[in-house]
Amino acid sequence: MQAYHDLEWGVAVHEDRHLFEMLLLDGAQAGLSWSTILNKREGYREAFHNFDPVRVASLDERDIDRLLQFPGIVRNRAKIASAIGNARATLQIVEEHGDLSTYLWSFVGGSTIHNKWESWEQIPAATDESRAMSLDLRKRGFRFVGPTICYAFMQSAGMVNDHVVSCFRYQALRHSRPDSSPR
């Protein structure tokens, strides 16, 4: 968890496959601890073809039955089926917007929102931006994308910098250049 906090959480991500991975993992977390999902991340990468949305979208009912037996992921039929449905909806977004990144980052105006929280207690569970993202994703057929899940996703993908101002990562992310990964 410390390495995730220090190296990944809040770093701006613009690469579509990584965003898709983060969105699916945050959805898989629903009702569970983040450490449970983080510990199974490699299993998810194996089960869901390294988060290639084209390959995930092609999975069918037989694959769901197979994945329900795979111990490397959370074996929940609804969550597995949602990953497949979310991949299909992702492909529609890419077709409409050119890429997933442009679409998702539009909910924060295209750049990171740097909050100035003094303590963890101040950080909200959801915001107007995460509610708007959730509503639009659900209209597009996504599941496990409620406002709280969307806000957790926005935090992890660096759409918001919710490190408290006294955290060494707050300033590092505030002054870092945007992610230069290919879009």
C-alpha positions as CSV (number, residue, x, y, z in Angstrom):
1,M,0.0,0.0,0.0
2,Q,2.9,2.4,0.8
3,A,4.4,1.9,-2.7
4,Y,1.0,2.4,-4.3
5,H,0.6,5.7,-2.4
6,D,4.2,6.9,-3.0
7,L,4.5,5.9,-6.7
8,E,1.0,5.6,-8.3
9,W,-1.9,7.2,-6.5
10,G,-2.7,10.6,-7.9
11,V,-0.3,10.4,-10.8
12,A,-2.0,11.8,-14.0
13,V,-2.7,8.9,-16.4
14,H,-3.7,9.5,-20.0
15,E,-3.0,6.1,-21.6
16,D,-6.3,4.4,-22.5
17,R,-5.4,0.9,-21.4
18,H,-4.2,2.1,-18.0
19,L,-7.3,4.2,-17.5
20,F,-9.5,1.2,-18.5
21,E,-7.6,-1.0,-16.0
22,M,-8.0,1.6,-13.2
23,L,-11.7,2.0,-13.9
24,L,-12.3,-1.8,-13.8
25,L,-10.2,-2.3,-10.7
26,D,-12.1,0.5,-8.9
27,G,-15.4,-1.1,-9.8
28,A,-14.1,-4.4,-8.6
29,Q,-13.4,-2.8,-5.2
30,A,-17.1,-2.1,-4.5
31,G,-17.7,-3.4,-1.0
32,L,-14.1,-4.5,-0.5
33,S,-10.9,-3.0,0.6
34,W,-8.5,-1.5,-1.9
35,S,-5.7,-3.7,-0.5
36,T,-7.8,-6.8,-1.6
37,I,-7.9,-5.5,-5.2
38,L,-4.3,-4.3,-5.2
39,N,-3.2,-7.7,-4.1
40,K,-5.1,-9.3,-7.0
41,R,-4.1,-6.8,-9.6
42,E,-1.8,-9.3,-11.4
43,G,-4.6,-11.8,-11.4
44,Y,-6.9,-9.3,-13.0
45,R,-4.3,-8.5,-15.6
46,E,-4.1,-12.2,-16.5
47,A,-7.8,-12.8,-16.4
48,F,-8.7,-9.7,-18.5
49,H,-6.0,-9.9,-21.1
50,N,-3.8,-7.1,-19.6
51,F,-6.9,-4.9,-19.8
52,D,-7.2,-4.8,-23.6
53,P,-10.8,-3.6,-24.0
54,V,-11.1,-5.3,-27.4
55,R,-10.2,-8.7,-26.0
56,V,-12.3,-8.2,-22.8
57,A,-15.3,-7.1,-24.9
58,S,-15.1,-10.4,-26.8
59,L,-15.5,-12.5,-23.6
60,D,-18.8,-14.5,-23.3
61,E,-20.8,-16.5,-20.8
62,R,-18.3,-19.5,-21.0
63,D,-15.5,-17.1,-20.1
64,I,-17.5,-15.8,-17.1
65,D,-18.0,-19.3,-15.9
66,R,-14.3,-20.0,-16.3
67,L,-13.3,-16.7,-14.5
68,L,-15.6,-17.6,-11.6
69,Q,-13.2,-20.5,-10.9
70,F,-10.0,-18.3,-11.2
71,P,-8.7,-17.5,-7.7
72,G,-6.6,-14.5,-8.9
73,I,-9.7,-12.2,-9.0
74,V,-12.8,-11.5,-7.0
75,R,-15.1,-14.2,-8.1
76,N,-18.3,-12.3,-8.4
77,R,-20.5,-12.9,-11.4
78,A,-21.9,-9.4,-11.5
79,K,-18.4,-7.8,-11.3
80,I,-17.0,-10.1,-14.0
81,A,-20.0,-9.5,-16.3
82,S,-19.7,-5.7,-15.7
83,A,-16.0,-5.8,-16.7
84,I,-17.1,-7.3,-20.1
85,G,-20.0,-4.9,-20.5
86,N,-17.8,-1.9,-19.5
87,A,-15.2,-3.0,-22.1
88,R,-17.9,-2.9,-24.8
89,A,-19.1,0.5,-23.6
90,T,-15.4,1.7,-23.6
91,L,-15.1,0.7,-27.3
92,Q,-18.2,2.9,-28.0
93,I,-16.6,5.8,-26.2
94,V,-13.4,5.4,-28.2
95,E,-15.4,5.3,-31.4
96,E,-17.3,8.5,-30.4
97,H,-14.5,10.5,-28.8
98,G,-11.3,9.1,-30.4
99,D,-10.0,7.8,-27.1
100,L,-11.0,7.0,-23.6
101,S,-8.7,9.6,-22.1
102,T,-10.2,12.6,-23.7
103,Y,-13.7,11.5,-22.6
104,L,-12.8,10.8,-19.0
105,W,-10.6,13.8,-18.5
106,S,-13.4,16.0,-19.8
107,F,-15.1,15.7,-16.4
108,V,-12.3,17.7,-14.8
109,G,-11.8,20.1,-17.7
110,G,-8.8,18.3,-19.1
111,S,-6.4,18.9,-16.2
112,T,-5.8,17.8,-12.6
113,I,-7.8,19.5,-9.9
114,H,-5.4,20.2,-7.0
115,N,-7.4,20.3,-3.8
116,K,-5.9,21.7,-0.7
117,W,-7.0,19.4,2.1
118,E,-5.4,19.8,5.5
119,S,-6.6,16.4,6.7
120,W,-8.0,13.1,5.4
121,E,-11.3,13.9,7.1
122,Q,-11.9,16.8,4.7
123,I,-11.7,14.6,1.6
124,P,-15.2,14.0,0.2
125,A,-16.5,10.6,-0.9
126,A,-17.9,12.1,-4.1
127,T,-18.0,15.4,-5.9
128,D,-20.1,17.1,-8.6
129,E,-17.5,15.9,-11.1
130,S,-17.7,12.3,-10.0
131,R,-21.5,12.4,-9.9
132,A,-21.5,13.7,-13.5
133,M,-19.0,11.0,-14.6
134,S,-21.1,8.3,-12.9
135,L,-24.3,9.5,-14.5
136,D,-22.8,9.6,-18.0
137,L,-21.0,6.3,-17.7
138,R,-24.2,4.6,-16.5
139,K,-26.2,6.1,-19.4
140,R,-23.6,4.5,-21.6
141,G,-24.2,1.1,-20.0
142,F,-21.3,1.0,-17.5
143,R,-21.9,-0.8,-14.2
144,F,-20.1,-0.5,-10.8
145,V,-19.4,3.2,-11.5
146,G,-21.3,5.0,-8.8
147,P,-20.2,8.5,-7.7
148,T,-18.0,7.2,-4.9
149,I,-16.3,4.6,-7.2
150,C,-15.8,7.4,-9.9
151,Y,-14.2,9.7,-7.3
152,A,-11.9,6.9,-6.2
153,F,-11.0,6.4,-9.9
154,M,-10.4,10.2,-10.4
155,Q,-8.1,10.2,-7.4
156,S,-6.1,7.2,-8.5
157,A,-5.9,8.4,-12.1
158,G,-4.6,11.8,-11.0
159,M,-7.7,13.7,-12.2
160,V,-7.7,15.1,-8.7
161,N,-4.8,15.6,-6.3
162,D,-6.2,14.6,-3.0
163,H,-2.9,14.1,-1.1
164,V,-3.2,16.3,1.9
165,V,-1.0,19.4,1.6
166,S,1.4,18.2,4.2
167,C,2.1,14.9,2.3
168,F,5.3,15.0,0.3
169,R,3.4,13.7,-2.8
170,Y,1.1,16.7,-2.8
171,Q,3.8,19.2,-3.9
172,A,5.5,16.6,-6.1
173,L,2.3,16.1,-8.1
174,R,1.3,19.7,-8.0
175,H,4.5,20.7,-9.8
176,S,4.9,17.6,-12.0
177,R,4.5,17.8,-15.8
178,P,1.4,16.0,-17.1
179,D,1.8,12.4,-18.0
180,S,3.5,12.1,-21.4
181,S,2.2,8.6,-22.2
182,P,0.7,8.1,-25.6
183,R,-3.0,8.8,-25.7
